[in-house]
């Protein structure tokens, strides 16, 4: 029997974007090799195993992780912005450390569609470059990530640019029921420079144009609480609705499909909208958001500090004025993303079969 493939990422933390990444990787690999044996390192292993029909191990139980690597031949460090030190060195050291453990157990390391950085500390950049140079396969989700890795010393010819797996995920799920009429989906997070009153005023003005404002939390507790605070500042609260339940990635995809457009700080709010060919306005708090908005050719608010409601409304109205044109852009890009996603999955399976 072929040895297992282990998936490592920000899994089991009730973040719909990262759960969607995991689901899309699993689906993509199984499309190439239906019976592939997969093990996920998860913060909630029992829930992950039940939700995704995979084996799962507690990501913090290093003895169990070590044993798992003894039964596997490939580690996929998969999706998302895992290799960054903006939230602290601990996160970066964890994911790099998992790669080191895997190699000590003679596993090949695969970097799967990652968004690299920001890695700002000199130590973090040296470690990232040194460890990733030893990976068997490296794919990143955007050109900026490729350039950054090259600047860390990873040979450019070894880095492939692919698509975030959520851009090509195919799923079957019914949406939640929402009011009829025109709708704008909103995914915000609490971040320095984000003024609740400014965003509330902007959303009020969009509601005045006949749109229902639908708040969609991606990271359940954090996004829900902040969305509530913004909604409470709105004068047209009757035109706003918070989806006040934990949604699976599949349900979020299906719900976003009902929108006329999305306004999102969360990267996977934008990615899910792009998958559904729903035009969006990006609100950038991180280079990964800026990079994806430029790649998708969608409007973007790049500076949060000092932003006024007029700026937000103007950017959103640009999206709304050209919905048909922007839908066509996303339709064409989705074909490219699908092809890149399928190639990545074939490449990974070929690496696994070499064992």
C-alpha positions in Angstrom: 0.0 0.0 0.0 1.3 3.5 -0.9 2.2 5.6 2.1 0.0 8.5 3.1 0.0 12.2 2.2 -0.2 14.6 5.1 -1.8 18.0 4.8 -0.6 20.9 7.0 -2.3 24.3 7.2 -4.5 26.5 9.3 -7.1 23.8 9.6 -9.6 23.2 12.3 -9.8 26.8 13.5 -13.4 27.6 12.2 -12.0 29.9 9.5 -14.1 29.3 6.5 -11.5 30.5 4.0 -8.9 28.0 5.3 -11.4 25.2 5.6 -12.3 25.9 2.0 -8.6 25.7 0.9 -8.4 22.3 2.6 -11.6 21.1 1.0 -10.4 22.2 -2.4 -7.1 20.5 -2.0 -8.7 17.3 -1.0 -11.2 17.4 -3.8 -8.5 18.2 -6.4 -6.2 15.3 -5.3 -9.1 12.9 -5.2 -10.1 13.9 -8.7 -6.7 12.6 -9.9 -6.4 9.7 -7.5 -9.8 8.8 -5.9 -8.5 6.5 -3.2 -5.5 8.5 -2.1 -4.8 8.1 1.7 -4.9 11.6 3.3 -4.2 12.7 6.9 -4.9 16.3 8.0 -3.0 18.0 10.9 -5.9 19.8 12.5 -6.8 21.9 15.6 -10.0 19.9 15.8 -9.1 16.5 14.4 -12.3 14.7 15.2 -14.4 17.4 13.5 -12.1 17.6 10.5 -12.2 13.8 10.1 -16.0 13.9 10.2 -16.5 16.9 7.9 -14.1 15.9 5.2 -13.9 12.1 5.4 -10.2 12.0 6.0 -7.9 10.8 8.8 -6.9 13.6 11.1 -4.3 14.1 13.8 -4.0 16.8 16.5 -1.6 19.3 15.0 -0.2 20.1 18.5 0.5 16.5 19.5 4.0 16.3 18.2 4.5 12.6 19.1 1.4 11.8 17.0 2.6 14.0 14.2 6.0 12.3 14.3 4.4 8.9 14.1 2.2 10.0 11.2 5.2 11.1 9.2 6.6 7.6 9.7 3.6 6.3 7.9 3.6 8.9 5.1 5.8 9.9 2.2 4.7 13.4 1.3 3.8 16.5 3.3 1.7 19.1 1.6 2.1 22.5 3.3 -1.1 23.8 1.8 -2.7 27.0 0.8 -3.3 30.2 2.6 -0.7 32.6 4.0 1.1 30.1 6.3 4.6 31.5 5.9 4.4 34.9 7.4 5.6 36.6 10.7 3.1 39.5 10.8 1.1 37.7 13.5 4.3 36.7 15.2 7.3 34.3 14.7 5.5 31.4 16.4 3.2 30.8 13.4 6.1 30.9 10.9 8.3 28.6 13.1 5.4 26.1 13.5 4.9 25.6 9.8 8.6 25.5 9.0 9.1 23.1 11.9 6.5 20.8 10.5 8.4 20.7 7.2 11.7 19.9 9.1 10.0 17.0 11.0 8.6 15.6 7.8 12.0 15.7 6.1 13.6 14.0 9.2 11.1 11.1 8.5 12.1 11.1 4.8 9.0 12.7 3.5 9.0 14.9 0.4 7.8 18.4 1.2 5.3 20.1 -1.2 4.5 23.8 -1.0 1.0 24.0 -2.4 -0.4 27.3 -3.7 0.8 29.3 -0.8 0.8 33.1 -0.5 4.2 33.9 0.9 4.7 36.6 3.5 5.0 39.1 4.6 8.1 37.7 6.3 9.9 40.7 7.6 12.4 39.5 10.2 15.9 38.7 8.9 15.8 35.4 10.9 12.4 34.5 9.4 13.6 35.2 5.9 16.8 33.2 6.3 14.9 30.2 7.7 12.2 30.3 5.1 14.6 30.4 2.2 16.9 27.7 3.6 14.1 25.3 4.4 12.1 25.8 1.2 15.1 25.3 -1.0 15.0 21.7 0.1 11.3 21.2 -0.8 10.5 18.7 -3.6 7.9 21.0 -5.2 7.0 24.7 -4.8 3.9 26.4 -6.1 2.6 29.8 -5.0 -0.6 31.6 -5.7 0.7 34.9 -7.1 3.7 36.5 -8.7 4.5 38.6 -5.6 5.0 35.4 -3.6 7.3 34.0 -6.3 9.4 37.2 -6.2 9.6 37.2 -2.5 10.7 33.6 -2.3 13.4 34.3 -5.0 14.6 37.2 -2.8 14.9 34.7 0.0 17.3 32.6 -2.1 14.9 30.0 -3.6 15.9 29.5 -7.3 13.3 31.1 -9.5 13.1 28.1 -11.9 11.9 25.9 -9.0 8.9 28.2 -8.2 5.6 27.7 -10.1 2.7 30.2 -10.0 -0.6 28.4 -9.7 -4.1 29.3 -8.5 -5.5 29.4 -5.0 -7.5 26.1 -4.9 -10.7 27.8 -3.8 -10.7 29.6 -7.2 -11.5 26.2 -8.9 -13.4 24.3 -6.2 -16.6 22.6 -7.4 -19.1 21.9 -4.7 -22.7 20.8 -4.2 -24.6 22.8 -1.6 -27.8 24.8 -1.2 -27.5 28.5 -0.2 -29.1 29.9 2.9 -32.3 31.7 2.3 -31.9 35.5 1.9 -34.4 38.3 1.2 -35.2 38.9 -2.5 -33.8 41.9 -4.3 -30.4 43.4 -4.9 -27.7 42.4 -2.4 -24.2 43.3 -1.5 -22.1 40.8 0.5 -19.8 42.3 3.1 -16.9 40.5 4.8 -15.0 42.7 7.2 -12.5 42.1 10.0 -11.3 44.2 12.9 -8.0 45.8 11.9 -5.9 48.8 12.7 -7.3 51.8 10.6 -10.7 50.3 10.1 -13.2 52.9 11.3 -16.6 51.3 12.1 -18.5 54.6 11.6 -16.9 55.2 8.2 -17.8 51.8 6.9 -21.3 52.1 8.3 -21.8 55.4 6.6 -20.7 54.0 3.3 -22.9 51.0 3.6 -25.9 53.3 4.4 -25.3 55.1 1.1 -25.2 51.8 -0.8 -28.4 50.8 0.9 -30.0 54.0 -0.2 -29.4 52.8 -3.7 -31.7 49.8 -3.2 -29.2 47.2 -2.0 -29.6 44.9 1.0 -26.4 44.7 2.9 -25.5 41.1 3.9 -22.7 40.7 6.5 -20.9 37.3 6.0 -18.4 36.5 8.8 -15.6 34.2 7.7 -13.7 33.8 11.0 -16.7 33.2 13.2 -16.2 35.0 16.5 -13.8 37.7 15.3 -15.7 38.7 12.1 -19.2 38.3 13.6 -18.5 40.7 16.5 -16.9 43.4 14.3 -19.7 43.1 11.7 -22.3 43.6 14.5 -20.5 46.8 15.6 -20.5 48.2 12.1 -24.2 47.3 11.6 -25.1 49.0 14.9 -23.6 52.2 13.5 -25.7 52.1 10.4 -28.8 54.4 10.2 -30.5 52.0 7.8 -30.2 48.9 9.9 -33.5 47.6 8.4 -31.6 47.1 5.1 -28.8 45.1 6.7 -28.6 41.5 7.7 -25.9 39.6 9.6 -25.8 35.9 8.7 -25.6 34.9 12.3 -24.5 31.2 12.0 -21.4 29.3 11.3 -21.3 28.5 7.6 -19.4 25.8 6.0 -17.2 26.9 3.1 -19.6 25.2 0.7 -22.5 27.2 2.1 -20.5 30.4 1.9 -19.8 29.8 -1.7 -23.5 29.2 -2.5 -24.5 32.2 -0.5 -22.1 34.5 -2.2 -23.5 33.4 -5.5 -26.7 35.3 -4.6 -24.9 38.6 -4.4 -24.7 41.4 -7.0 -21.2 42.2 -5.7 -18.9 41.6 -2.7 -17.0 44.0 -0.5 -14.4 42.1 1.4 -11.3 42.5 3.5 -11.0 38.7 3.8 -9.0 37.3 0.9 -11.2 34.2 0.7 -14.3 36.4 0.5 -12.8 37.8 -2.7 -11.6 34.4 -3.9 -15.0 32.8 -3.3 -16.7 35.7 -5.1 -14.3 35.3 -8.1 -15.0 31.5 -8.2 -18.7 32.4 -8.5 -17.9 35.2 -11.0 -19.3 37.8 -8.7 -17.5 41.2 -9.1 -16.0 42.6 -6.0 -14.4 45.6 -4.3 -11.4 44.6 -2.2 -10.5 46.4 1.0 -6.8 45.7 1.6 -5.3 45.3 5.0 -2.5 43.0 3.7 -0.4 42.6 0.5 -2.1 39.3 -0.3 -5.4 41.1 -0.7 -3.9 43.8 -2.9 -2.1 41.2 -5.0 -5.2 39.1 -5.7 -7.4 42.2 -6.5 -4.8 43.3 -9.1 -4.6 39.8 -10.6 -8.4 39.6 -10.8 -8.5 43.2 -12.3 -11.1 44.3 -9.7 -11.3 47.7 -7.9 -9.4 48.0 -4.6 -9.2 50.3 -1.6 -5.5 50.0 -0.8 -5.2 52.4 2.2 -7.3 52.0 5.3 -5.9 54.7 7.5 -7.7 58.0 6.9 -10.2 56.5 4.5 -13.5 58.3 4.2 -16.9 56.9 3.3 -16.8 58.8 0.0 -13.8 56.7 -1.0 -15.5 53.5 -0.2 -18.7 54.4 -2.0 -16.8 55.6 -5.1 -14.9 52.4 -5.4 -18.0 50.3 -4.9 -19.9 52.3 -7.5 -17.2 51.7 -10.0 -17.8 48.0 -9.5 -21.5 48.3 -9.7 -21.4 50.5 -12.9 -19.5 47.8 -14.8 -20.9 44.5 -13.4 -21.3 42.9 -16.8 -17.8 43.8 -17.9 -16.3 42.6 -14.7 -18.2 39.3 -14.8 -16.7 38.6 -18.2 -13.2 39.3 -16.9 -13.8 36.8 -14.1 -15.3 34.2 -16.5 -12.1 34.3 -18.6 -9.8 34.2 -15.6 -11.6 31.3 -14.0 -10.7 29.1 -17.0 -7.0 29.9 -16.4 -7.3 29.3 -12.7 -9.0 25.9 -13.3 -6.2 24.8 -15.6 -3.5 25.8 -13.1 -5.3 24.1 -10.2 -5.6 20.8 -12.1 -1.9 20.9 -13.1 -0.9 21.4 -9.5 -2.9 18.4 -8.4 -1.5 16.2 -11.1 2.1 17.3 -10.2 1.5 16.4 -6.5 0.1 13.0 -7.3 3.1 12.3 -9.6 5.5 13.1 -6.8 3.5 10.8 -4.4 3.6 8.0 -7.0 7.4 8.3 -7.3 7.8 6.8 -3.9 
